[in-house]
Amino acid sequence: MKVSLRKCFGVSVGCFSFWSILAFAQSSDLTSNLANCKAGRETCDRSKLSQSEATEVAVAVHRQNVVNCRNGYHSCDRSKLTEPETIALAVADHERNVSDCNQGMLSCDRSKLNPV
């Protein structure tokens, strides 16, 4: 059985090309997973993250929680805020309430205003 060098080379190139496509697909899949984790999507698979990616995701998730708290969203978890973030949020909440009261908005809570 004769195998020509050309056929052997062709098979090698084909295998290499296929391997490259699989490697790219896996890399793309991992990049997509990282983005999903950073965005807090259910499709995130944290077990596929490297240590540095897991740290990156934790920072992104924390940052999003701070934004959620700052905007008054129900998804805010105040227990995950640092002490300086909690203080800053309390100040921002107070300033927002004062502004709401000054503008006569229904969201004003006069019980939280300082006595004059």
Helices and strands as residue ranges (DSSP letters): H 5-38, G 46-48, H 51-70, G 78-80, H 83-102, G 110-112
